[in-house]
Amino acid sequence: MTTLHFRDYECVESTNTLALEMARAGEPEGTVISARTQKRGRGRREHGWWDDPGMSVLISMILVPGDHMAEFSQLAFAASLGVAELLETCFGITPQLKWPNDVLAGGRKIAGVLVETTKSDQGWRAVVGIGLNVNQRSFPRQLSTATSVRIETGRVSDVRELARQLAEYVMAHYSRWLDLGFEEMASDWRKYMWGVGKQARVLMNGSDICGEITGIDANGRLLIRDADGRTASVTAADSVQIDE
């Protein structure tokens, strides 16, 4: 398994932005950018990522999947599985994985994943960014659906140590993906999947798909079955909302 090399910072614009710059400059696989806080943290589709300084794990990992680069979006599954394993093993939290990139605890968001790519002189590279809420006791009103390890367990944790543990968990799932392919990893991911059997509305490019979430397919696409029994495979979406 690739050796991890940590680069720790007090404050950055965005760990993913810095990691992309370093990846383009040839920084090797296994480099992990870790920050205490971000000025402009980013989530999927240019959404912002709020953090309370020093209260979150904020890391971005440089990976070089080689022949697997065409399936780079599957790295989000490896990353979210790493978060799930950390929460379950270290804190006894029962996580749920919301397609494609969120980790929930008690139905509220505790972590998010952002996968991006760039090209260096040595070829294509991927950057996997993870934000995990750890020691927050509360969140701004607009983030009322968020939670943290501390809220869920009452425990205060060493954020820097958790960052290192999380990177190890993610790297283990990444290595397994490279060795065994996506389906082996997807089998584990499905055990935590949020929303299966629920009626949902999937927003994508200004249109909606409504139906029952039935799982993910062999390529990681979300499966939605409509009222007529037809199943649609969703590659990307703006949001997935459960009909309460």
KOLTIDO-7544 format. One record per residue (C-alpha): residue in one letter; residue number from 1; x negated, z negated, y. Coordinates in pm, 1 decimal. Last residue first. Example, Ala and Ser with C-alpha at 12.3 -4.5 7.8 and 13.67 -1.06 7.14 Angstrom:
// residues 2
+---+-----+----------+----------+----------+
| r |   k |       xx |       zz |       yy |
+---+-----+----------+----------+----------+
| S |   2 |  -1367.0 |   -714.0 |   -106.0 |
| A |   1 |  -1230.0 |   -780.0 |   -450.0 |
+---+-----+----------+----------+----------+
// end
This chain:
// residues 244
+---+-----+----------+----------+----------+
| r |   k |       xx |       zz |       yy |
+---+-----+----------+----------+----------+
| E | 244 |   4132.4 |   -368.2 |   1210.8 |
| D | 243 |   4027.2 |     -4.8 |   1210.7 |
| I | 242 |   3650.2 |    -16.0 |   1156.1 |
| Q | 241 |   3440.5 |    167.0 |   1412.4 |
| V | 240 |   3145.1 |    394.0 |   1344.2 |
| S | 239 |   2957.8 |    514.6 |   1651.1 |
| D | 238 |   2780.4 |    814.8 |   1804.8 |
| A | 237 |   2746.5 |    983.6 |   1468.3 |
| A | 236 |   2490.0 |   1169.5 |   1258.9 |
| T | 235 |   2487.4 |   1329.3 |    913.0 |
| V | 234 |   2850.4 |   1269.7 |    821.2 |
| S | 233 |   2968.2 |   1393.5 |    481.3 |
| A | 232 |   3343.4 |   1452.6 |    466.4 |
| T | 231 |   3558.5 |   1372.3 |    166.2 |
| R | 230 |   3905.7 |   1518.9 |    116.3 |
| G | 229 |   4167.2 |   1289.9 |    -33.8 |
| D | 228 |   4448.3 |   1400.1 |    195.2 |
| A | 227 |   4435.7 |   1074.0 |    394.3 |
| D | 226 |   4066.6 |   1127.5 |    468.8 |
| R | 225 |   3763.8 |   1020.9 |    265.2 |
| I | 224 |   3449.2 |    941.1 |    467.7 |
| L | 223 |   3099.2 |    956.1 |    317.5 |
| L | 222 |   2802.6 |    868.2 |    539.6 |
| R | 221 |   2492.0 |   1078.9 |    477.2 |
| G | 220 |   2192.5 |    914.8 |    312.5 |
| N | 219 |   2071.5 |   1217.8 |    119.3 |
| A | 218 |   2214.3 |   1120.8 |   -219.2 |
| D | 217 |   2548.2 |   1035.2 |    -58.4 |
| I | 216 |   2654.4 |    724.9 |    130.4 |
| G | 215 |   2955.4 |    501.9 |     67.2 |
| T | 214 |   3335.2 |    534.4 |     44.7 |
| I | 213 |   3434.4 |    468.7 |    405.7 |
| E | 212 |   3806.3 |    542.6 |    429.9 |
| G | 211 |   3935.1 |    785.5 |    688.3 |
| C | 210 |   3918.6 |    907.5 |   1044.3 |
| I | 209 |   3679.6 |   1164.8 |   1183.5 |
| D | 208 |   3666.8 |   1184.9 |   1560.3 |
| S | 207 |   3539.7 |   1442.5 |   1809.0 |
| G | 206 |   3327.0 |   1412.0 |   2122.9 |
| N | 205 |   2998.0 |   1485.6 |   1949.3 |
| M | 204 |   3061.6 |   1231.8 |   1676.0 |
| L | 203 |   3290.1 |    928.1 |   1670.0 |
| V | 202 |   3366.0 |    792.4 |   1324.8 |
| R | 201 |   3693.2 |    602.3 |   1291.3 |
| A | 200 |   3720.4 |    370.8 |    995.1 |
| Q | 199 |   3952.7 |    253.3 |    720.2 |
| K | 198 |   3769.6 |      7.5 |    498.8 |
| G | 197 |   3672.1 |     58.2 |    134.0 |
| V | 196 |   3302.8 |     28.5 |    214.9 |
| G | 195 |   3261.1 |   -119.6 |    563.0 |
| W | 194 |   2912.2 |   -264.8 |    547.4 |
| M | 193 |   2657.7 |   -165.4 |    285.7 |
| Y | 192 |   2448.6 |   -446.8 |    137.8 |
| K | 191 |   2448.6 |   -333.3 |   -225.0 |
| R | 190 |   2438.1 |     28.2 |   -103.8 |
| W | 189 |   2085.9 |    -23.6 |     30.7 |
| D | 188 |   1950.2 |   -115.9 |   -312.4 |
| S | 187 |   2080.0 |    207.1 |   -468.4 |
| A | 186 |   1966.6 |    395.5 |   -159.5 |
| M | 185 |   1607.3 |    290.2 |   -225.7 |
| E | 184 |   1605.9 |    435.7 |   -575.3 |
| E | 183 |   1795.7 |    739.7 |   -448.3 |
| F | 182 |   1543.8 |    810.3 |   -173.8 |
| G | 181 |   1234.0 |    892.2 |   -373.5 |
| L | 180 |   1023.1 |    696.7 |   -620.4 |
| D | 179 |    670.4 |    685.0 |   -478.1 |
| L | 178 |    729.9 |    759.4 |   -109.3 |
| W | 177 |   1046.0 |    548.9 |   -102.9 |
| R | 176 |    866.2 |    262.9 |   -277.4 |
| S | 175 |    592.3 |    275.9 |    -16.4 |
| Y | 174 |    850.6 |    259.5 |    263.0 |
| H | 173 |   1026.5 |    -32.7 |     92.8 |
| A | 172 |    698.4 |   -227.0 |     76.3 |
| M | 171 |    607.6 |   -127.6 |    431.5 |
| V | 170 |    937.8 |   -265.2 |    556.6 |
| Y | 169 |    881.9 |   -600.3 |    386.1 |
| E | 168 |    526.0 |   -622.9 |    520.8 |
| A | 167 |    640.7 |   -536.6 |    873.9 |
| L | 166 |    904.9 |   -808.6 |    850.2 |
| Q | 165 |    651.0 |  -1071.3 |    750.1 |
| R | 164 |    425.4 |   -982.3 |   1039.4 |
| A | 163 |    706.3 |   -992.5 |   1291.3 |
| L | 162 |    829.2 |  -1318.9 |   1139.6 |
| E | 161 |    488.4 |  -1475.9 |   1207.7 |
| R | 160 |    503.8 |  -1366.2 |   1571.7 |
| V | 159 |    858.4 |  -1496.3 |   1613.4 |
| D | 158 |    786.2 |  -1844.7 |   1479.5 |
| S | 157 |   1137.9 |  -1968.5 |   1403.7 |
| V | 156 |   1398.0 |  -2207.1 |   1544.7 |
| R | 155 |   1665.8 |  -2289.9 |   1288.5 |
| G | 154 |   2036.3 |  -2346.7 |   1351.8 |
| T | 153 |   2115.9 |  -2099.4 |   1073.4 |
| E | 152 |   2340.7 |  -1824.8 |   1210.7 |
| I | 151 |   2286.0 |  -1894.6 |   1579.9 |
| R | 150 |   1912.2 |  -1931.0 |   1525.7 |
| V | 149 |   1884.5 |  -1611.1 |   1323.5 |
| S | 148 |   2060.6 |  -1428.5 |   1604.0 |
| T | 147 |   2402.8 |  -1285.8 |   1689.3 |
| A | 146 |   2549.3 |   -995.6 |   1881.8 |
| T | 145 |   2918.2 |   -902.2 |   1920.7 |
| S | 144 |   2941.0 |  -1063.6 |   2265.6 |
| L | 143 |   2670.2 |   -831.8 |   2395.0 |
| Q | 142 |   2845.9 |   -738.5 |   2719.7 |
| R | 141 |   2888.3 |  -1109.4 |   2793.4 |
| P | 140 |   2514.1 |  -1169.9 |   2783.7 |
| F | 139 |   2385.3 |  -1343.1 |   2469.0 |
| S | 138 |   2350.9 |  -1703.1 |   2348.8 |
| R | 137 |   2119.7 |  -1934.5 |   2153.4 |
| Q | 136 |   1851.4 |  -1670.8 |   2106.3 |
| N | 135 |   1575.2 |  -1760.8 |   1859.7 |
| V | 134 |   1561.7 |  -1459.1 |   1628.9 |
| N | 133 |   1727.8 |  -1132.7 |   1730.9 |
| L | 132 |   1555.3 |   -851.9 |   1542.0 |
| G | 131 |   1452.1 |   -527.2 |   1712.2 |
| I | 130 |   1295.4 |   -265.8 |   1490.3 |
| G | 129 |   1114.1 |     58.4 |   1577.0 |
| V | 128 |    999.0 |    306.9 |   1315.5 |
| V | 127 |    758.4 |    569.0 |   1447.5 |
| A | 126 |    702.5 |    884.5 |   1247.7 |
| R | 125 |    407.2 |   1118.1 |   1242.0 |
| W | 124 |    364.7 |   1494.3 |   1225.1 |
| G | 123 |     21.3 |   1655.4 |   1202.0 |
| Q | 122 |   -345.4 |   1561.0 |   1242.1 |
| D | 121 |   -367.6 |   1686.0 |   1601.2 |
| S | 120 |    -70.2 |   1461.2 |   1670.9 |
| K | 119 |    301.0 |   1529.6 |   1649.1 |
| T | 118 |    593.9 |   1299.6 |   1725.4 |
| T | 117 |    886.3 |   1143.8 |   1546.1 |
| E | 116 |   1149.1 |    878.9 |   1616.1 |
| V | 115 |   1327.1 |    613.3 |   1408.9 |
| L | 114 |   1523.0 |    337.3 |   1586.1 |
| V | 113 |   1645.9 |     30.5 |   1397.2 |
| G | 112 |   1876.2 |   -251.4 |   1502.8 |
| A | 111 |   1904.8 |   -621.4 |   1430.0 |
| I | 110 |   2146.1 |   -916.6 |   1443.4 |
| K | 109 |   2472.8 |   -736.6 |   1504.8 |
| R | 108 |   2780.8 |   -940.9 |   1422.9 |
| G | 107 |   2994.8 |   -935.4 |   1106.0 |
| G | 106 |   2859.9 |  -1268.1 |    985.2 |
| A | 105 |   2514.5 |  -1115.5 |    993.3 |
| L | 104 |   2481.6 |   -745.6 |   1068.8 |
| V | 103 |   2194.3 |   -497.6 |   1044.8 |
| D | 102 |   2231.6 |   -168.2 |   1227.3 |
| N | 101 |   2076.6 |    173.6 |   1157.7 |
| P | 100 |   2296.0 |    430.4 |    983.3 |
| W |  99 |   2525.1 |    297.9 |    859.7 |
| K |  98 |   2595.6 |    -73.1 |    890.6 |
| L |  97 |   2386.8 |   -288.2 |    659.7 |
| Q |  96 |   2531.1 |   -631.0 |    588.8 |
| P |  95 |   2317.7 |   -941.7 |    563.9 |
| T |  94 |   2380.2 |  -1266.9 |    373.7 |
| I |  93 |   2155.9 |  -1518.6 |    550.1 |
| G |  92 |   1958.3 |  -1749.6 |    319.8 |
| F |  91 |   1686.2 |  -1777.6 |    582.8 |
| C |  90 |   1359.6 |  -1651.7 |    434.5 |
| T |  89 |   1481.0 |  -1446.1 |    141.2 |
| E |  88 |   1812.9 |  -1317.9 |    276.6 |
| L |  87 |   1700.4 |  -1250.8 |    631.1 |
| L |  86 |   1368.9 |  -1094.7 |    524.3 |
| E |  85 |   1535.5 |   -881.1 |    257.4 |
| A |  84 |   1794.2 |   -753.0 |    503.3 |
| V |  83 |   1527.6 |   -669.9 |    762.9 |
| G |  82 |   1325.5 |   -474.4 |    506.1 |
| L |  81 |   1639.9 |   -298.0 |    391.1 |
| S |  80 |   1703.7 |   -196.7 |    751.9 |
| A |  79 |   1355.0 |    -47.5 |    774.4 |
| A |  78 |   1371.6 |    142.3 |    444.5 |
| F |  77 |   1715.9 |    279.4 |    536.4 |
| A |  76 |   1595.7 |    388.5 |    880.3 |
| L |  75 |   1308.8 |    569.5 |    706.7 |
| Q |  74 |   1569.4 |    804.3 |    563.2 |
| S |  73 |   1572.9 |    982.7 |    900.2 |
| F |  72 |   1220.0 |   1108.1 |    819.1 |
| E |  71 |   1352.0 |   1337.9 |    544.9 |
| A |  70 |   1150.7 |   1640.5 |    656.3 |
| M |  69 |    847.6 |   1410.0 |    683.0 |
| H |  68 |    847.3 |   1345.0 |    308.4 |
| D |  67 |    556.8 |   1584.4 |    249.8 |
| G |  66 |    339.9 |   1364.1 |    471.2 |
| P |  65 |    515.9 |   1033.0 |    538.4 |
| V |  64 |    272.1 |    923.0 |    812.8 |
| L |  63 |    396.7 |    593.0 |    953.5 |
| I |  62 |    340.7 |    418.6 |   1287.2 |
| M |  61 |    535.1 |     92.9 |   1309.7 |
| S |  60 |    724.7 |    -37.0 |   1611.7 |
| I |  59 |    793.4 |   -406.3 |   1657.3 |
| L |  58 |   1012.5 |   -636.2 |   1865.4 |
| V |  57 |   1091.1 |   -963.4 |   1686.9 |
| S |  56 |   1302.7 |  -1153.5 |   1934.0 |
| M |  55 |   1306.0 |  -1472.3 |   2141.7 |
| G |  54 |    982.0 |  -1435.8 |   2336.8 |
| P |  53 |   1147.4 |  -1275.3 |   2635.3 |
| D |  52 |   1529.1 |  -1250.1 |   2594.6 |
| D |  51 |   1586.2 |   -897.2 |   2471.8 |
| W |  50 |   1829.4 |   -620.6 |   2556.1 |
| W |  49 |   1804.4 |   -280.6 |   2387.0 |
| G |  48 |   1929.4 |     15.7 |   2588.4 |
| H |  47 |   2124.1 |    305.4 |   2441.3 |
| E |  46 |   1937.7 |    635.0 |   2455.4 |
| R |  45 |   2113.8 |    779.6 |   2151.6 |
| R |  44 |   1972.0 |    508.5 |   1923.6 |
| G |  43 |   1817.9 |    198.7 |   2077.1 |
| R |  42 |   1563.6 |    160.6 |   2353.2 |
| G |  41 |   1380.9 |   -127.3 |   2517.3 |
| R |  40 |   1309.6 |    -69.2 |   2882.8 |
| K |  39 |   1113.3 |   -364.5 |   3016.2 |
| Q |  38 |   1021.8 |   -495.9 |   2673.0 |
| T |  37 |    937.3 |   -851.0 |   2564.6 |
| R |  36 |    701.1 |  -1046.7 |   2339.5 |
| A |  35 |    562.8 |   -722.9 |   2202.6 |
| S |  34 |    445.0 |   -593.3 |   1864.3 |
| I |  33 |    297.7 |   -248.9 |   1795.4 |
| V |  32 |    221.7 |   -205.1 |   1425.5 |
| T |  31 |    -44.1 |     40.8 |   1309.4 |
| G |  30 |     10.4 |    111.5 |    940.3 |
| E |  29 |    -63.8 |    480.3 |    962.7 |
| P |  28 |   -357.1 |    554.6 |   1188.7 |
| E |  27 |   -368.8 |    599.8 |   1568.6 |
| G |  26 |   -424.4 |    970.3 |   1629.0 |
| A |  25 |   -352.7 |   1003.9 |   2001.6 |
| R |  24 |     -3.1 |   1132.0 |   1925.6 |
| A |  23 |     57.9 |    815.1 |   1722.9 |
| M |  22 |    -61.8 |    600.9 |   2013.5 |
| E |  21 |    181.0 |    765.7 |   2253.9 |
| L |  20 |    463.3 |    732.6 |   2001.0 |
| A |  19 |    374.3 |    365.0 |   1948.8 |
| L |  18 |    387.7 |    301.6 |   2324.6 |
| T |  17 |    732.3 |    460.5 |   2353.7 |
| N |  16 |    852.6 |    276.3 |   2043.5 |
| T |  15 |    730.6 |    -60.5 |   2173.0 |
| S |  14 |    911.5 |      0.6 |   2500.3 |
| E |  13 |    801.1 |    -60.0 |   2859.4 |
| V |  12 |    558.7 |   -321.9 |   2733.7 |
| C |  11 |    515.4 |   -698.2 |   2783.1 |
| E |  10 |    296.2 |   -960.9 |   2613.2 |
| Y |   9 |    130.6 |   -726.2 |   2369.0 |
| D |   8 |     15.2 |   -755.7 |   2007.0 |
| R |   7 |   -147.6 |   -466.8 |   1821.3 |
| F |   6 |   -119.0 |   -534.2 |   1450.5 |
| H |   5 |   -297.2 |   -336.2 |   1179.6 |
| L |   4 |   -115.4 |   -311.8 |    845.8 |
| T |   3 |   -297.5 |   -196.5 |    533.3 |
| T |   2 |   -123.2 |     85.5 |    349.1 |
| M |   1 |      0.0 |      0.0 |      0.0 |
+---+-----+----------+----------+----------+
// end
